[in-house]
Amino acid sequence: MKTSFLFAAVICLFSYSNISATSYTWNGGISYWDNPNNWIPVGIPGAGDEIIIYSGKLIVPNGYAAVADAVTIYSSSGNMEVRQTATLTLVSSTANSLNINGYLTNKGKIYCYPSGGTVSVSVSVGDTGTFYQTSSGKLYCKDFQFFGILSTGVVDNRGTIDIDGQFVGEEGISIQLNTGVLYNRSSGKIYIDDITGNGIGLAQTISPFDNYGNIQIKSNQLGHGIQIASAGFNNYNYILVIGGSYSGFRLDPGITATNSGEINLSSNQSTGNGLLVLGNFYNLATGVLKIQKSGTKGLSVYANGVFENLGTCTVFGNMGYSPVSNQNLLINEGIFKVTATNSNGADQLENYGYIENMACGHISLTGRFNNNSGSEVINEGFWVSSYTGLDFQFGDFENSGVVADPYGCFSTSTITNYGVHVRPIPGANCISTTIYDALELGSNPVNPVTAVYLSEKYNTSGGIYVAGSNKLFPDPAAAGLDLLFLEMSGSNGCSYRIPLGFEIPIQGGVELCGDGIDNDCDGLIDEAGCLAPQYIGPSVDLIQRTELSEISASPKIYPNPSSDILQLDLTRQDLDCLIELMDINGKIVFSARAAANTSFAASLGDQLPAGMYLVRLYSEQGLEWTQKWVLSPR
C-alpha cells in the first residue's frame, strides 16, 4: 500500500540530520529562544541551523521572529510554545521541517517554507507527540513531497492550518496507526490546496475524526478529497471539497461516518465520484449534503455500502454517468432531491439493490429512474418524478405512501400500489407536450389535503381546496402556471406536496373526481358527477361556506364548444370591466369593454381560428378572474 511505504520512508527520515547545518540543543529549562545562554553551543540559532529539544520548554516570545532549518522535539519530556505575536520559520530543504515527539503549542505563526528544495514532510507528529494549535495559531506548509502533516500522534487544531501542495505534495494530512488522532475544533480552519493525492486520510487509526470547524480542500489533481479508511468520521460543521479524480469523499468498507453539518462535494475533473460509500454513511436530521459536477457518479453506494439520509441531500449539476447509483442499500427519511444531468447515459437514479423511502421521506427526481431487475423499492413516504420520458421499471416498486407522477413516467403495471398514485389518466386527449389536462388520484387517498401552494418549497397560496366536494379553486395568481401543489398530511405527522398539472390553469372550481377525462378539450371534466369549473368570486367567504346558490349566481363564462359566441354574465359585477382574449402563445387577440351589471356577447368565429384561449376579466381593482374557452371549427 502506497501510504504505508511512504510512512516507513518518513520514519527513516525522522531522525535525519542535515550535516551541513549547526545543531543547537535546548538547555534552558523553561525559557526563551532569544537568550544565547539557553543553547548548546552558546548562541542564537538562525537559518541553516537545526533545533533539538530533549527536555524543558522552549518559548518563542511575543514579537520575536525565530528562524531555523528544522525543529525536532525528541521525547515526551520536550516542550515548545510559539507565543501569539511570535513567528517561527523553518527553511530546511532536506530534513523534515517540524518533528514532534513531545508537545508543541502554537499560538502564533509557523511557516514550513523550504528555501531551496522540497522536504519529505512539513510536520511529522510521532506517537508520543501532540501538535496543539490555539484559535490564534496559524500553520503554513508548502514545498513538501509526501505529506503536509503526517501524524501517529495527536493533532488538535483550533486555529488555521493552510497546506499548499503546489501540485507536488501527495497528501495534505495523513493520520495513521492506533495512536493517530485528528481534531478540528469549532474555531478550527483547515485549507488544503493543489494536492496530487488525498486531501485528508485516516489509515489504521482507532479514533474517529471529528470535525467541528471549517475544512476546504481544492485541487484539480486531487485523488480523494477525504478518505476514511479506519476508525470513523463525524462532521458537525462545514466541509467543501472541489476536485477528486477518485472521489470527493470516500468511506471505506466497515467504517461509519455521520454528518450533522454541511458537506459540499464538487469536481472539475473528468473522473471520480462525489461521495463513494462502501461503509455506512448517515446524513443526520440537521445534515446538509450537496453533491455536484462529478466526473463519474455523484452519489455511489457501492458493494456493501449503506447510505441513510435523515436530513437534506441534493444532487445537482452535470455528472459523467448516473448522478445516483445504488448497489446495496439506500434509506431516505429526509429530503432527497436529484436534479443532476449526465453526459454519458440516460439514468438519473439507477438501482441495483434496495431503496426504502420512509414515512416522512421525500424523494424528488427530474430524470429517468432505472429500477433494474431483481432490485426493490419500498415507498412509504412521498416520491415525485417530473421526468417527461418513461422510467425503466424491471424490479419491484411497492407504494404505500404517495407517488406523484404528473408527466406519466411510471407505468401503472410497474407499481404495486396500496397508497396514493397521482398520475395522468391513460387516454386523455387534451394534452400539451408535457402537461396532462386530466389527472388521477390513485386508490385509497387517506391523506387529507390541507393547503394549495404555487411552489413546492414556498408557502405562497395557489388556491383553496374544499374537501367535502373534492373541489379545487385556484387563485388568480395561479394563472399561467402549469403546476399547483396540494399539501397532504398523514396521521404520522408528515406532509407531502403533490403536483397537479393543468394544460392551462383554470380560475374557478374543478372537481378532482379521480378518473374524469376532458375529451373535448373544453376545460370541463366529462364524467358524470364531475362538476364544471365555476367562478366563485373574489370573496373567500363564499368558498368557505360553499353556498352553491351564491356560487352559481356569480359571474361565469360559457365555453360552448358548439358555438363561436363568447358570452359573459356580468350581472353581479359592480364595476366596468376590460375583457381580453389571449391565445396559447400569450398574445392578446381580442379585447373589449363591458359595462357593470350587464351581459356581454361577441361572435368571434369570423375573427379567430378555432383553438384554445384564455379569457381574462379586469376591473379597476385588477385581475378579477381567468377561464379557458375553446373556439370550435365552423
N, C-alpha and C positions, 0 to 999 in steps of 0.2 A: 504494500500500500504506500502510495507516494508520501502521504503525510507522515507516516511512521519513519520512512527513510530520512525525511527532512529533519524530523525531531532528533534522530540519532546523530545526524550530522551536526546539528546545532549544539547538542550536549558535548560533542567533542570540541566544539569551538568555545564552550562556556568559559573555560579557564585559559583560553588562548591569550597570550600577551604580546603586544606589539614591541618587538625587541629594539626598535629604533627609538622608542619613547622612554622618558623617565618615569619610573613608578614612584608615586607618592603614597605612603601608607599613613592612615589616620592614627594619631596618637594623642588626641586632645580630649578624650573623655566626652563630655557634653560641652561643645564649644563651637566656635565659628570658623568658617572656611578661610577668612582673610587674616588669620593670625598665623604667621610663619612658624611659630614655635609648636603649633599643633601637628606638624608634619615631620615625617622621616623620609628623606632628609629635610632639614630646616629649609623653609621657603614657601612660596605660594604657587600652587600648580597653575598651569596655563595650557594653551593649545599645544598638542603634541605630548601631553603628559597623561598617564593613567592613574586613576584613583583606586586605592584598595582600602576597604573597611572591614576589619575583623571584629571589632567591638567598639562600644561607645556610640555617640550620636554626633554626626557631622551636620551642622546647620549652615545653610546659605542665607545670610542675614538679609533683611529688607533693604532694598535699594542696591544690592550688590549683583554684579553680572559675572557669574562664575563660568569659566571655560576650561574644558579638558578634552582629551581624546576619548576616554571612556571611563565609566564608573562600575566597580564591582563590589557588591556587598556580599562577603563570602559566607557568612553564617547568620543564624538567628540572633546572635549577640550584637550584630551590626545594625545600625540605625542611621537614617538620613532624613533631613527635612529641608525643603525649599520653601522659604517664607513667602508671604503674599506678594510683595513687590520685588522679589528676587527673581533672577533668571539663571538657568543652567543650560549651557550649550555644549553638546558633545559632538566632536567633529571627526572622530576616527573613521577611516575608510577601510580598515582591516579587521578590527575586533568588533564584537557586538557593542552597541553604544552603551546600553544600560543593563547590567546583570544584577538581579536582586535575589539573594537567598536569605535576607533579613527583612527589614521593614523600611519602606520609603514612603514618606508623606509629602505630597506635592500640593502646596497652597499657591504657588506662583506659576512660572512658565518653564517648561523643559523642552528644549529643541534637540532632537536627534537628527542632526543635519551633517552627514559626512561631507568633508571639504574636497575630496579628490577622488571619490570612487563610490562603491556600493558595499554596504555591510550585509552580512547574512541575516541578522535580526536586529531591529532597532531596540526593543525592550524584551528581555528574557527574564521571566519570573520563575524561580525554582520551586520545588515542592515545599520548602520551608519559608518561602518568600511571600511578601504581601506588598502590592502596589496600591496605596490608598491616596485618592485624589479628592480634595475638598471642592466645594462649589466654586471657589475662586481659581482652582488649579486648571492649567492647560498643558496638554502634552501634544507635541507636534512631531510626526515621524515621516521621513521620506528617504529615498535612495537606499532601499533595502532589497535584497534578492528574494528571500523566502517569507519572512513574517514581519509585520509591523509590531505586533505583540505576540509572543509565544509564552504560554503560562501553564505550568503544572502546579502553580500555587494560587494565590487569591488576587484577583483584580477587582477592586471596589471603587467605582467611579461615581463621583458627584459633580464633577466639573466637565471639561471638554477634552475629548480625545479626537485629534484630527490626523488621519493617516492618508498619505498621498503615495500610491504605488507607482505613479508615473509610467504605467504600462510595463513595469519591470517586476515589481513586487508581486509575489504569488498569492499571499493571503494576508488579509488585514489583521484579524485577531483569531488565534487558534488556542482553544482551551483543551488540555489533554490530561490523561491519566486520572486516577481516583482522586488526587488532591487538587485538581484544577477547578477553580470556581470563578464565575464572572457575574458581577452585579453592576447594573446600570441604574442608579437611584433616580428619584423623581426630578432632580435638578441636572442629572447627567445627560450629556450630549455626545454622541459618537458619530463622526463623519468619516466615511471611508470612500476614497475616490480612486479610479483608474487602476483597479486590481486586475490581475490576469487570471487568478484562481477564485477562491472563496472570499467573500467579504468577512463573514464570521462563521467559524466552525467549532462544533463541540465533538470530540472524539474520545471515547474510553473514559469519560468522566462519570461520577456518581451523583453530582449535584446539578440540578436543573439551572438553566439560565433564566433569571428573572429580569425583565426589562420594565422599569418604572419611568424611564426617561424617553429621550428622543434619539432615534437611530436613523441615519440616512446613508445609503450605500449606492454609489453611482459609478458605472463603468461600462463602456461598450465592448469590453473584452472579458467581462465577468463570467466565472464558471457558475457557481451557486452564490446567490446573494447571501443567504443564510443556510447552512446545513447543520441540522441537529441529528447527529449520529449516535448520541448516547444521552442518558440522564433524563432530559426533557426540557421544555421551554414554556415560559409563561409571559405573555405580553400584556401590560397594564396601561400602556400609554401609546406611543406612536412609532411606527416603522415605515420607512419608504425605501424601496429597492427599485432602481432603474437599471436594467441590464440583466444578464444571466443566460449564457449560451446553453446551460443545462437546466437551470431553474432559478426563479427569483427566491423561492423558499423551498427547501427540500427537507421533508421529515422522514427519517429512515424507519425501517420495519421495527415494530415493537416499542417505539418511542411515542410518548404522549406530549402534545402541545395544546395550549389554550390561549385564546385571545379574548380579552375583555376591553381592549383599547381599539386602536385603528392600525390596520396593516394595508399598505398600498403597494401593489406589485405591478411594475410596468417594464417592458423590454423594448429596446430599439434594435434588437438583434434578430436575425433571420431564423434562429433556432431557440429551443428552450421552452419550458413550461413556466407559467406564472407561479402556481402552487402545485407541487408534486407531493402527494400524500401516500406514503407507504406504511405509515403508522396510524395513530389515532389523533385527529385534529378536531378540536372543539372550538367553534366560534360562539362564545357565550352571549348571554342576553344583551349586554351592553357593547358587544364586539361589532366592529365595522370592518369588513373585508372587501377591498376593491382590487379587482384584477383586470388589467387592460393590456392590449398590444403585445401579446406574447407571440414568439416566433413559431411555436408548435401548438400547444394547447394552453388554455387559460387555467382551468382547474382540472387536474388529473388525479382521480382516486384510483390507484393502481395496485395490482396484486392483492394483498390482504388489507389494504388501506381502508380506513373508516373516516368519513367526514360528516360531522354533525353541526348544523347551523341553528343556533337559537337567537342570533342577532340579525344583522343585515349583511348579506353577501351580494355584491353586484359584480357582474362580469360584462365588460363593455369594451369598445374599441375593435380593432381588427386582429384576428388570430391567423396563424398559418393553417391550422386544422381546426378540429372541433373545439369551440370555446369551453365546453364542459364535457368531460369523459369520465364515466363511472364504470369501473370493472369489478367493484365489490359491493360497498355499502355506502349509500348517501342518505342521510336523515335530515329532514328540514322541519324545524319548529318555529322559525322566524320568517324573515323576508329574504327570498332568494330570487333575484331578478337578473335575467340574461338578455342583453340587447346586442351582444357582440356578433360580428360577422366573421367569416373566414374566407381565405383566398384559395384554398385547395380542397374544397369539399362543400357539401350542402348541409351537413348536420350541425345544428347549434348545440344540441344536447344528445349525446349518444350514451345508451345504457346497455351494458353487458352484465349487469349484476342486479342489485335490489335497491329500489328507491322507495322511501316512505316519507310522505308529506303528512305530518301530524295534524291534529285537530286545529291548532292555531297557525299552522304554516301557510305561507303564501309563496307559490312558485309562479313566476311570470316569464314567458318566453315570447320572442318575436320571430324566431326561426324554426327550422324543422327539428322535430323530436324523433329520434330513431330508437325505438324500443326493440332491441334485437331479440331474435328467437331464443327462448329459454330464460329471458330476463323477466323481471316482475316489478310492477309499480303498485303501491297501495296509497291511495289518496283519501285522507280523512279531513283535509283542510280545503284550501282554495287553490285551484290550478287554472291559470288562464293562459291561453295561447292566442296571439294576434297574428299568427303565421297565415299567409294567404294561399299557400300551396297545400299539399297533403302530407301528413306525418306518416312515418313508417312504423306500423304497429304490428310486429310479429310476436312479441312477448305478451304477457298478461298485464292488463291495466284494470284494477278494481277500484271503483269510486264509491265511497260512502260519504263524501263531502260535497264540494261544489266544483264542477268543471265548467269553465266559461270558455266558449269556443265560438266567438261571433263570426268568424270567417269560414267555419266549416272544415278545418284541417283534420279533425278527428273523424274517422269513420265510425258510425253508430255501432257497427258489429265488433269493433275492437275494444269496446269498453263494457265491462260488467258493471252495470250502474245500479246502485242502491241509494243514491243521493240525488243531487240536482245536476242536471246537464243542460246548460244554456247553449243552444246551437241553432243554426239556420234550419228551416223546415225543408226537407227534400221536396223538390218540385216547385218551389216558389218561382214565379215568373218575373216578378218585379225586382230586378237586381241591377246594381251597377257593377263595376269591375271588382269591387272589394266588399261592399256592404249589402246585406240582405234586408229586404223590406220587412219580412215576417220572421220572427224569432220564436223559438220554442223553449218553454221552461220544462225541464225533464220531470221524471217521476218523483213523487214524494217530496215536494218542496216544503220541508218542515221549518226552514229558517225564515222568520218574518222580515219583510223589507221595512227598514226604519227611516231611510232618508234617500234622497236622489241628489247626485252631485254632477258637476260638469267635468270633474277631474278625478283621476284615480288616486291622487295624493292630497289635493287641497279641498277644503270644506266649502266650496262655492256652490250654492244651491243650484240644481238644474231642474227643479220642479217638485211636485208633491205626488206621493203615491197613496192611494186610498185602498187599504187592504180589503175592506168589506166588499167592494165591487171589482177588485183586482184591476184598477184603472190607474194609469199614469198621466199626469198633467204637466207637461214640460213648461218651464218658464220661458218668457220671451228671450232671455239671454241665451237659451239653448239653440236659437235659430242659427243655422249654418254649421252646427256640429254634426258629426257622424255618430258619435257615441255619447250615451249618458251612462252614469254609473249608479246602480242601485245597491245600497248598502244593506246587506243581510246579516242579521245577528242570530247566533245559535245559543242553545242552552249552556254551552261550555264557556260563555263569556267572550267568545271570539267573534269577529266581524269580517265580512268579505265584501268587496265592491265588485259587482257583476256588471260588465259592459254590455249594454244593449244597443244595437246599431239600427239606424234608420237611413234609408236612401236619401230622403230629405226630411229633416226634423219637422215634427208636426206640433203646432201651437194649438193644443186642445187635448181632450181626453182620449186615450186609446186603451182599450181593454186588452190586457195581456192574457188572452184566452188559452194559450198553450199550444194550439195546433191550427190556428186560422191561417189562411193564405190569401194574400192580396192579388188574386189572379188578374184582375182588370186594371191594376196599377192606378187606382183612383185614391189611394191613401186610406181606404177602408178595408177592414178585415172581413172576408166574405162569409165565414162560417156563421151559421145561425146561432144567435145568442151572444155574439161579439158585437158590441156597440160601435157605431161610427165615431170618429173624432168629433168632439164638440167644443166650441169655445165657451169658457165658463166665466169670462170677465176678469178684470184685474183684482177683484176682491177675494182675498184668501178665505174670508168667512164663508163664501158660497161653497168652496171646496170642503171646508171642514164640516159644514152642516150637511153637505151633499143633498141640497134641496133640488130635486130634479125639476120641479116646476120653474125655479129660478134659472137653472142651467138651460133648459130648453127655450126660455124666453130671451136669452142673451143674444147679442149679435152673432150671426153664423153665416157660413159660406155654403153654397150648394154646388159641390163639384160633380155635376151631372155628366157622365161620360157620353150620353146620347145627345147632348145639346152643346152648341157653341156659344151659349149665352152665359156670361158671368153675372151672377146675382148675389147681392149682399143685402141682408136685412139690418138696417141701421136704426130701427125704430126706437131702440133703447140707448142709442148713442147721443149724448147730450152736447157734443162738440162737433164742429165741422171737421171733416176728415180728408186726408190725401190717400188715394188708393194707388198702389204701384203693383205692377206685374213684372216678375223677374224670371228669365229663363234659367235653364240648368247651368249655364255658364256665368250666372250672376249679372247679366245685362238687363237693365230696365227696358222693357219693350212696350209698356203701356202705362200711362198714368192719367188719373182723373181726380176731380174734387167732388165731394158729395156733401150735401147739407146735413145737419144734425136731424135726427128723428125722422128719417125718410128711408125709402128703399131705393136701391140702385141696381140697374141692369145695363149691360152693354153686350152687344153682339160682336164677337171678335173673330168669327170664322173667316171673314174676308181679309182680315189684317194679319193674322198669325198662323203659322203652320201648326199642325197637330203636335202635341207633345206635353211635357210636364212643366208646370210653372209654380212659382211661389206668389201668393197674393199677400201683400202686407198693407195694413191699415195704420195710418199715422194720424194723431191729433196734435194739438199744441203741447200736450203732455208727453209726446214721444211715441215710440212704437207701441201700439195697442195689442196687436196680435198678428200671427202669421199662420197661413194654412196652405196646403198643397191643392192644386187644381189641375185636372187633366183635360186638355182640349182634344177631342177625338177627331179622326179623319171624317171629312164630309162624304 
